[in-house]
Every structure is written in C-alpha cells, then in structure tokens.
Amino acid sequence: MMRHTIGWFLSLWLIGIASAQSFGIVDLDRVRQESNFYKTRAQQLQAMENRYQQAFQTLVENIVLNDEERQELLNLLTMENPNGAQQQRIQQLTQTARQRADELQRLRQKTDLNETEKAALERFTQMEARGREALQVIREQLRQQLEQRVDQLNAELTKALDEVIAQVAREKKIAVVFNKGVVLYAENDITSDVIKRLDARK
C-alpha cells in the first residue's frame, strides 16, 4: 500500500513539473536506429568482433607455434588495418605453423625415428599441447577485450547523447526531457534535432 501511495504522489509530482514547465520527449529507440553516430560505432564493434573471431580461428588452424610466435600472430591478426609488411609476417607465421603440423603428422606416422626426428617429434608435440592450453586463455582474453570495448562505447554514446539532449533542450527553452517510452503522448518531440546534432559529432 505504501509503495502504491508513494508512486501515486510521485506521478502527481511529475505531472506538476510537466505542467509548470515546458517539456519535450526523445525517442531513444529511433536515435539508435537512425543516428549515423550510433551506426558507425555499432559497425566498429561488429568489425572488431569479426576480427577477433577470425583471429581465434586462425590460431586454432595454426596451433604448432611457440608462445612468442603465437602472441605475435595474435597481435597482428587483431590489428584493424595491418600494413603490407605485417600481412607478410602473418603469412610467414601461418606457413611455419602448417609446415610444423605436417612434419608432426609425418613423424607420428613413421615407425623408425632417429634421434633428430625424436627430438623434433617431442618439440612439436609440446608446442601443439601448449598451443591448445593457450587457446583457452586467449579465448577469454578476447572475450574480455570485447566486453571492455562494449562498455567503453556505451559510456561514450551515453555521454554524447546526454550532452546533445541538454544542448537542444537549452536552445528550445525546454526544462524537462522524457524518454518517449514513458510518455503516452506529447507534441514537443526533439528526436530529429537530437539525431542531427549527434551526427554532427565525429
């Protein structure tokens, strides 16, 4: 009962504010759908996610690397725009991994191994095992990096949107701005102005 009473008084208070001062509404769903500012950052995030997925798959397919080579390959694969030399290095590392994998398979199938071949078999087998362990760690690292980027973008978008709404509201002498989702009807919709101002940002 107390909760309903408080909610009723709060509603009356908000209505009092709205009636006493000019107010406007913003359709946040429309802002997200139509704003190029939002779209650009969503595309950046999707591109990053795709890059990370492809990088991880490449590491899975090229597992016979030592720790330093694997980390170097991961760094190169997750770059946004690797240059020619970096792309060439990616090819070198993946080729090395595949050659080792082929050699490892050959040695495993061979019955009579000399000492050099035994040493190579042991070394490549250890690389493969270490690679499988490292993949679990790398998967978690990439997931955390993506989550951090999502949080960073959300904070950036929220800050930009708050600033733009405040600017438009001041210019239009609006004292209170509501999200359209909590208002049944209002004529003073400033969504288009917010989108235009938001898209003017870099």
C-alpha positions in Angstrom: 0.0 0.0 0.0 2.8 2.4 1.0 4.6 1.7 -2.4 1.4 2.5 -4.4 0.9 5.7 -2.3 4.4 6.8 -3.0 4.1 6.0 -6.7 0.8 8.0 -6.9 2.4 11.1 -5.2 5.4 10.8 -7.5 3.2 10.7 -10.5 1.4 13.8 -9.3 4.7 15.5 -8.7 6.0 14.7 -12.2 2.7 15.9 -13.7 3.1 19.1 -11.7 6.6 19.7 -13.1 5.4 18.9 -16.7 2.5 21.3 -16.4 4.5 24.0 -14.8 7.5 23.9 -17.1 8.0 23.2 -20.8 9.0 19.7 -21.6 10.0 17.6 -24.6 10.5 13.9 -25.5 13.2 11.9 -27.2 12.6 8.6 -28.9 15.8 6.8 -27.9 15.0 3.7 -30.0 14.7 5.9 -33.0 18.0 7.7 -32.2 19.8 4.3 -32.1 18.2 3.2 -35.3 18.7 6.3 -37.4 21.7 8.1 -36.0 24.9 7.7 -38.0 26.8 8.3 -34.8 25.3 5.2 -33.3 25.5 3.2 -36.5 29.2 4.0 -37.0 30.1 2.7 -33.6 28.0 -0.3 -33.9 29.8 -1.1 -37.1 33.1 -0.6 -35.5 32.2 -3.0 -32.7 30.9 -5.6 -35.2 34.1 -5.3 -37.2 36.2 -5.8 -34.1 34.1 -8.9 -33.1 34.6 -10.3 -36.6 38.3 -9.7 -36.5 38.6 -11.4 -33.1 36.6 -14.4 -34.3 38.8 -14.8 -37.4 41.9 -14.3 -35.4 41.0 -17.1 -33.0 40.0 -19.4 -35.8 43.4 -18.8 -37.5 45.2 -19.6 -34.2 43.2 -22.8 -34.0 44.2 -23.8 -37.5 47.9 -22.9 -36.9 48.5 -24.3 -33.5 52.1 -25.5 -33.7 53.8 -22.3 -32.7 55.8 -21.3 -29.7 54.5 -18.8 -27.2 56.3 -15.8 -28.7 55.2 -16.7 -32.2 51.6 -17.2 -31.1 51.4 -13.9 -29.3 52.9 -12.1 -32.3 50.4 -13.7 -34.6 47.5 -12.8 -32.3 48.7 -9.2 -32.2 48.9 -9.0 -35.9 45.6 -10.7 -36.6 43.7 -8.4 -34.2 45.1 -5.2 -35.8 42.4 -3.1 -37.5 44.5 -2.4 -40.7 47.7 -4.3 -40.9 50.2 -3.0 -43.5 51.9 -4.9 -46.2 54.9 -6.0 -44.0 52.6 -7.1 -41.2 50.4 -9.1 -43.6 53.5 -10.8 -44.9 54.6 -11.6 -41.4 51.2 -13.2 -40.8 51.7 -15.4 -43.9 55.2 -16.4 -42.6 53.9 -17.4 -39.2 51.0 -19.4 -40.5 53.2 -21.1 -43.1 55.7 -22.0 -40.4 52.9 -23.5 -38.2 51.5 -25.5 -41.1 54.9 -26.9 -42.0 55.4 -27.9 -38.4 52.0 -29.5 -38.3 52.7 -31.5 -41.5 56.1 -32.6 -40.1 54.5 -33.6 -36.8 52.0 -35.7 -38.6 54.7 -37.4 -40.7 56.8 -38.1 -37.6 53.9 -39.6 -35.8 53.2 -42.0 -38.6 56.8 -43.0 -39.0 57.9 -46.1 -37.1 61.7 -45.9 -37.0 62.8 -42.4 -35.8 66.4 -41.3 -35.5 67.5 -39.1 -32.6 67.0 -35.9 -34.5 63.5 -36.9 -35.5 62.6 -38.0 -32.0 63.7 -34.6 -30.7 61.6 -32.8 -33.4 58.6 -35.0 -32.5 58.9 -34.1 -28.9 59.4 -30.4 -29.5 56.4 -30.2 -31.9 54.2 -32.3 -29.7 54.9 -30.0 -26.8 54.2 -26.9 -29.0 50.9 -28.4 -30.0 49.9 -29.2 -26.4 51.0 -25.8 -25.2 49.0 -24.2 -28.1 45.8 -26.0 -27.1 46.2 -24.7 -23.5 47.0 -21.2 -24.7 43.8 -21.1 -26.8 41.6 -21.3 -23.8 43.4 -18.3 -22.2 43.3 -16.4 -25.5 39.6 -17.0 -25.9 38.9 -15.5 -22.5 41.3 -12.6 -23.2 39.5 -11.7 -26.4 36.1 -12.0 -24.8 37.2 -9.6 -22.0 38.6 -7.1 -24.5 35.3 -7.2 -26.5 33.3 -6.6 -23.3 35.6 -3.7 -22.3 35.1 -2.1 -25.8 31.3 -2.5 -25.5 31.4 -0.8 -22.1 33.6 1.9 -23.5 31.3 2.6 -26.5 28.2 2.5 -24.3 29.7 5.1 -22.0 30.8 7.2 -24.9 27.3 7.0 -26.5 25.5 7.8 -23.3 27.8 10.8 -22.6 27.3 12.2 -26.1 23.6 11.6 -26.1 23.2 13.3 -22.7 25.2 16.3 -23.9 23.3 16.7 -27.1 19.9 16.4 -25.4 21.0 19.1 -22.9 22.1 21.4 -25.7 18.9 21.0 -27.7 16.8 21.4 -24.6 18.6 24.6 -23.6 18.2 26.1 -27.1 14.5 25.3 -27.2 13.9 26.5 -23.6 12.9 23.0 -22.5 13.1 22.4 -18.8 12.4 18.6 -18.7 13.1 15.9 -21.3 11.4 12.5 -21.1 12.1 9.3 -23.0 9.2 8.7 -25.4 8.8 5.2 -23.9 7.4 6.6 -20.7 5.1 9.2 -22.2 1.7 8.4 -23.7 1.6 11.5 -25.9 3.5 14.7 -26.4 3.8 17.1 -29.3 7.2 18.5 -28.4 9.4 15.7 -29.9 13.0 16.8 -30.2 14.3 13.4 -31.6 15.1 14.7 -35.1 17.1 17.6 -33.6 19.0 15.3 -31.3 19.9 12.9 -34.2 21.1 15.8 -36.3 23.2 17.3 -33.6 24.6 13.8 -32.6 25.6 13.0 -36.2 27.5 16.3 -36.4 29.9 14.8 -33.9 32.9 12.8 -35.0 
